[in-house]
Amino acid sequence: MYKEIFKPIKIRNLEIKNKIVFAPTSLGNDSKKRFDKLVKIAKGDVGLIVIGDVSVRSSFHKGIPTLEKDEYIEYFKKVTDELHKYGCKVSAQLFYPEYDVDYVIGLIKSNEISRDEIRSVLKENTINYINDMSKNKINKIQQDFVEAAIRANKCGFDMIQIHGDRIIGSFSSSIFNKRKDEYGGNEENRARMSLEIVKKVREALPEMIIDYKLGIRKENPDIGKGGPTISEVKTFVTLLDNAGVDSFHVAIANHSTIKDTIPAYNHSSLEGEGCFLDLAKEVKKYTNKIVCGVGKLKSPHFINSILKEEIVEMIGLSRQLIADEEWTLKVKEERENEIKYCRFCNYCTNSLLNNTEFGCILNKNN
């Protein structure tokens, strides 16, 4: 019934069995529960899983596997091996924190701040961090991405996603980036950090598929601070495309309140299904590469129509697959009446913010 959803799709030489992506998602600090959740989603017949928040530099968060060092290669190899059993492809979302990790860890260790005070400290630190950063540090961060990508390859990941928000989003943003050198100022300079990372990863791993998460700022109303604005999309996408990006995952820019980046059902300006598809449409104007769209998507009919109209080539689901890991399988088997549809109440995201056990009100098996 929903033929477009289940048509295989290729990114370069990688064939993905359908067009449904588990979008990069924080799943809490319990590594076993994260693993179990990913396996359930893979069993539910999703085409691609993007494992979110795989840091190339450890932060103050405990229990979250990184690819900063070789010690987690075995863990991620176990993850990819298990997910591959169910026919899905697996990507690692590589990111670098947007704040000075060593500074924040030092404050915590010296008891100068409590964990409850971290968020306000991070916000202040983010503003100054990239503007004071030396070129040696910039080169070190770029090399951290390269080394993490090499480890991802050893882990059996089919592709990587470079997280174009967080530290890269700070460099991309005219709000945060006030540098006076070749990394600041006009659009081309603010894109330089992302371009150099992509090029260096491509040089180190010519065959690796590079996906790029492009976070875009909305204006009127203003949503998001990191990343380019819609009017700057042409420059960024064209440069990234030419640098070697194979596909784009398009979302709202981060560096904002979570109620905007992950909008609830009653958000004042981000209402309705497909609330970020306008951003993906803008990206598609300037590239022939695969584009994945997101934004409160859950209806099989609506999703199939988006794909049929070629608004995007792939669909990213996060909260809907947290609510029902078998969404894809149930759609495939025409069991729509059995789907637990996400209410976008944000119980899941609130549990992360409150450091309580990650879960969903509709899915007690999380």
N, C-alpha and C positions, 0 to 999 in steps of 0.2 A: 504493500500500500504506500509506503514511504520510500520509494526507490532511490531518491537522491541521497538520503541519509546513508544508505548502505552500499553505494557505489564505492569501490576501492579508489584510492587517490594516491598519487605519487609526489613525493618531494625529492627531486633529483632521482636517484635510483632506489629510494626507499618506498616500498608500497605499504600503505596503511589500509587495513581491511574495511574501514568505514570512516565517516567524516566527523565522528564524535570524539572530542578531546576532553579528558579530565584536566581542567585548567589548573595551573600551579596554585596550590592551596596549603596554608598552614594547618597542620592537623594535630597540634599539641606537642608536648615534650616527651611523651611516652613512646619510645621507638617501637616497642612491640605492637601497641595499638595502631600506630601509623602504618606499620607493615601490614597488619591484618586488614585494615581499611583498604589499602591499595590492592591487596589480593582480591577482596570482595568486588571492587570496582572492575578489576581485570576479568574476573569470572563473569561479570555482568555484560561482557562483550563490547566494552569500549574500544575504540580503535587505537588511541594514543593516550598515554598517561604522562603528564609533565609533573615530575616530582619537584614541588616548590621549595624555595628557600634553602637551596644547597649552597652554603656560604663558601667562598674561596678564602675567607679569613674568619677564624672563630670569633664569636662575639661573647657577651656576658651571659647569653642564654645557655643553660646547661642541658645536656642530653640530646642536643640536635646534631646529627651527623653532618660533617663538613667534608669537603674535598681539599682542605688546606694541606693535609698530610696523607701519607700512604696508609695510615692506620685504619681508615674507614673503607678502603678498597674492598676488603673482604665482605663487609656489611652490604655495601651497594651491589656487589657482585651477586650476593644472595638474593637481593631484592629484584634485580633485573632478570636473573635466571628464573625466579618464581613467576614473575609477571609475564615473561615470554611464553610460559607453558600454556597460556590462555589465548595466544595469538595476538596480543596487543604489543605495540611498540612503546618504547620508554625513552623519555627525555629528562635531562637534569637541568633545572633552572639555576644557573650560576649567578650569584650576586655578591656584591661587596657592600658592607654597611655604609650608610651615608654619614656616619659620625666617626670620631676618633676612638677606635676601640680601646686602645691602650690607656687613653685618658680616662674613659668611663670605668674600665676595670680597676684602674688605680683608685678612683674615688670610692668604689664599692669596697675594695680590700681595706682601705684606710678608714672605713666607716664614716666617711664625710657625707655620704648620702645613703638613704635607704632605697630598697628596690622600688618602693612606692613613689619615690621622687625621681626615678630614672627618666620617665617620659619627658618631664619639663627640661631636664638637663640635656637630653638628646636633642630636643627642639632647638635650644640655644646653641648647642655645639655644632649642629648641622649648618647653621647659617654661616659660621666662620670657617668651618673645616676646609672646604675646597679652596677658599680664597687665600688661605695661608699656606696651602700645600706646596711643597717644593717639587721641582721637576723630577728629582730622584725618587720621591715618593710616588709620583704619578707613574713613572716607569716601573716601580716595584708593584703597584696595584695591577698594572697591565700584565706583568709577568705572572702575578698570582692567578689571573684569569687563564692564562695559557697553561700553566702547570695543572690547574684544576681541570681544564678541558682534557688534558692528556690523561689524567687519572680517570675521568669519566669514560674515556675511550677504553681504558683497561678494565673498567667495571662492566663493560658490555652495554652501555647506553647506546641507543640507535642514533641519537642526536643530542645536541645541547641547545638550551635556550639561554641567551645572554639577556640578563635582566636589565633592560634599559631604563629602569628607575633606580631608586636607592642612590648610590654614589654617582652612577652615570646620569641619572635624572637630575641630580644637583648641578653637574657640569652643563647639562643641556638647557637648564632653566635660566631665563633672563632675570628671574626673581632672586635666585640664590647666587648665580655666577656673576661676580663683579671683578673678575680678574682682568688685568691690563695687558696680559701677554697673549700668545697664540692660542691659549685655551679659553679665552674669554672675549666678550664683545659681540661680534656679529654671529649669525646663525652657523656659518661654516666653522668658526672657531669653537663655538659651544658644542658642535657635533664632533670635534676632533677626538675627544677622549673615547667616545664610542667607536669611531672609525678605526682608531689605532688598535683597540682591543680586538675588533673583528678581524682586521688584517693580520694581526700577530697570531691569532688562533688559526686562521686559515693557512698561514704559512707553516705553522707547526703541524697541522692536521688537514692536509689538502682534501681528504675524502670525508671528513666529518661534516654532517649536515648542521648548519647554523641557523637556528630560529632566533628571532629577536623580538623581545617584548617591548613594544613601543607604547609608553604611557604618554597620553596627550592631555594638555590642560584645556579645560573648557572656560569660556568667558561669557559673561552675561547669562546666568550668574557664574561667578568665578568658582571653579572646582579644581582642586589640585594646584600644586606649586612647582613640583619637579617636572622636568620634561618640556618639550616644545608646545607652543600653542597650535591651534588648528591652522592658522595662517602660515606657520613655519613648517608644516608637515611636508610640503613639496621638497624643500631643501633637505630635510633630514632623511626622508625616504629615498630620494634619488641618490644621495651620498652613500647610504647604507646598502642599497641595492648594488651599487657599483663596487662597494668594498668587499662584497662576497656573501651577504646575507641570503639565505635560501627561502625563508618564509618569515612572515610577520604575525605576531600575536598582538592584537590591538586592544588596549584597555584605557580606562581613565588614568590620568597621572596620579601617582601616590603623593607622599609628602602632604597629606591632607587629613581631615578627620575620617575615621573609618566609616562613618555614616554616609559619606560621599563616595568613597572608593568601593564600598560594598553596600549599596543602597538597600534599605528595607522597603517593605511593601508600601509604606506611607510616606516615602521621601517626597518633599515638596516639588522638586523639579526633575527628578529622575524616575518618572513613573512609567509603568507599562513594560511589556516584554520587549527585549532588544534595545534597552535604553542607551547602549553605547555603540550601536551599529552605525550611527552617523559618523563616528570616528573611523570605523573600518572602511566605510564608503569613501571617505576622503583619502585614506591611504591607497586604496585601489586605483585611484586616478593616476598614480605616479609609479606603479609597479605592475609587472606581470607575474610576480612571484605569488605563491600561495598566501592567502590572508585568512586568519582565524578571527572570528568575531565573538564577543561575549556581551553579557548584560542582562541578567534576570531572565534567561531563556529556559523554557521548560516544556512548551507545547510541541508535540511531534508535528502537528499540521503546520504551525508557524515556522518551525525550524526547517522542515522540508521545503516550504515555499521560499524561504530565504536562499537556500542552496539552489533551488530550481531557477530562481531569478538571477543567480550568480552575484548576489550582493556580497557574499563571501564564499570561500571554498570549504572552510571547516568551521565547526561550531565548538566553542569552549563552554563546558558546563562545570560548575563547582558546587554550589549549594544544592542544586538539584540532585547531583550524584552523592552528596552527603546524606540527603533525605532518602534516596532510593538508589542503591548501587546497581540495581538491575534495570534501571530506566531503559538503557539501550536494548537489552535482551527482550524486555517486555514490549517495546515498540516493534522490534523485529518479528516477534511471535504474535503480534496483533493482540496483545493483552493490556491495552491501554487502561482498561477499567481497573486494573490491579496496581497501577502506578501510584506511589505516594508523592503527590506534587508538593514541592517546596512552597512554604507560605511566605518566605523571605522575612521571617520574624527576627532573624539574626541572633537566635539563641546560640548558634554555633560560634559566631564571632564574639559574642559577649562572653562566652565561656573562656575564650582565649584571652580577652582583655582582663578578665577578672581572675585569671590563673586558677580557674576551676576545671574540673574534668571535661574534656572536649566531648560534645555530643549534639544530638538533634532531638527536638521534641517529637518528631514523627518516626524516629528510627532508634529504638531502644537498644539495638544491637551494635551501636557504634562502639 
